[in-house]
Amino acid sequence: MSGTYLGKEWSSLEHIFKIYDLEDVKTILFFAKLYEGIVVNHKAEEAENKRKAEQRKTKAAGGGKTYTHNVRG
C-alpha cells in the first residue's frame, strides 16, 4: 500500500438507496462525491503541510545527519 487515499468503494450504495427508499439518487450521489472530494483534498493538504514541517525541522537541526566518531588513541 502506498498510503494514498484512492476514494471510497461505492458498490453497496445501491442497496442503501433501496433500504431507505431514496428516490433522487443522482442528487444524493452528487453531494456524497462532492463531500468526499473536499475531505480528500483537506487530508492531502494536511499531509503536505506535515511533510513540509518535518522537512523544515530536519533542516533546522543541521540536515538531519548525525555522525558518531569513536576515536581510540
C-alpha positions in Angstrom: 0.0 0.0 0.0 1.3 3.4 -0.9 -0.7 5.3 1.8 -2.5 7.3 -0.9 -6.2 7.5 -0.4 -8.0 6.5 -3.7 -11.5 7.1 -2.7 -14.5 5.2 -1.2 -15.8 2.0 -2.5 -19.3 2.9 -3.7 -20.7 -0.5 -4.9 -23.0 -1.1 -1.9 -24.6 2.4 -2.3 -27.4 1.0 -4.4 -28.6 -1.3 -1.6 -28.6 1.6 0.8 -30.7 3.6 -1.5 -33.2 0.7 -1.7 -33.3 0.2 2.0 -34.1 3.8 2.7 -36.3 4.1 -0.4 -34.5 7.1 -1.7 -35.7 8.4 -5.0 -33.3 11.3 -6.0 -30.2 9.1 -6.3 -28.3 11.4 -8.7 -28.5 14.4 -6.4 -27.6 12.4 -3.3 -24.6 10.8 -5.1 -23.5 14.2 -6.4 -23.3 15.6 -2.9 -21.7 12.5 -1.5 -19.0 12.6 -4.1 -18.6 16.4 -3.6 -18.1 15.9 0.2 -15.7 13.1 -0.4 -13.6 15.3 -2.7 -13.5 18.1 -0.1 -12.4 15.6 2.6 -9.7 14.0 0.4 -8.3 17.4 -0.6 -8.2 18.6 3.0 -6.4 15.4 4.1 -3.9 15.8 1.3 -3.2 19.4 2.3 -2.7 18.3 5.9 -0.3 15.6 4.9 1.7 18.0 2.7 1.9 20.6 5.5 3.1 18.0 7.9 5.7 16.8 5.4 6.9 20.3 4.9 7.1 21.0 8.6 9.1 17.9 9.1 11.4 18.9 6.3 11.9 22.4 7.9 12.5 20.8 11.3 15.2 18.5 9.8 17.0 21.3 8.1 16.9 23.4 11.2 18.5 20.6 13.2 21.6 20.5 10.9 20.4 18.5 8.0 19.3 15.5 9.9 22.6 13.8 9.8 24.4 12.8 12.9 27.9 11.4 12.9 29.3 9.4 15.7 33.1 9.1 15.9 34.6 6.5 18.2 38.2 7.5 18.4 40.6 5.4 20.5 44.0 6.6 20.9 
